[in-house]
Amino acid sequence: AGHGGFDPGAIAATGMYEKRIALAAAREIALRLLATGRYHVVMTRDRDIFLPLRKRVAIARNSGGELFLSIHADSMNDTSVRGTHVYSLSKKASDAEAEALAAKENKADLIAGLNLADYSSDVHTILLDLSQRETNNTSADVANRFVESFADKGIRSLSRPHRQAGFAVLKAPDVPSVLIELGFLSNPRDAAMLATPKGRAPIVEAIVAATENFFATRTAQNQ
Ligand code: ZN
């Protein structure tokens, strides 16, 4: 769930906070996934508290996450703009991040199952880069599955619904990560829709369906 504590995120004209909608939607998605009996769901936060971006990524990595979903609702000056959109990490941003990680952190911690102590620094950088590239490709694929799932369920999306940007929360080098904007709180219709469990239900269903689709494909590929 994006935002929390002193960080309310976007604030709708109705006074509604993005952090409340994100947390409610994240809980609904978690319950639906748990109900299938096929997933172990870890919430980076399950209550209204502040959580630094890096901490959210660390929770995803430390819990062995296979998919990281960041749930948000957008806002902009043009109040006529509505619809969902999904972000994956842009190539440029991820390269810079990989370099920063390589420089700052213990790289052995970043690539599971490899004893990097045996390799030179150049090899560390190459391995980290490969891991980040593969993760980025998977993240872009996941973002497209979410976009398709929204279209399948007749949910309104922006005209270019898959976008790429350098969100810090998407920068785990080894966990496929996407950021989902459920809609625009600046738009009265989106704000009203996202305010209730009933209004959110179709989007929640579409997110669960896309998640199921991703893991079903992965399981099939690994057999
Ligand atoms: Zn947000």
Residues whose N, C-alpha, C, O or C-beta is under 5 A from the ligand:
A	BS01	ZN	G2 G9 H72 A73
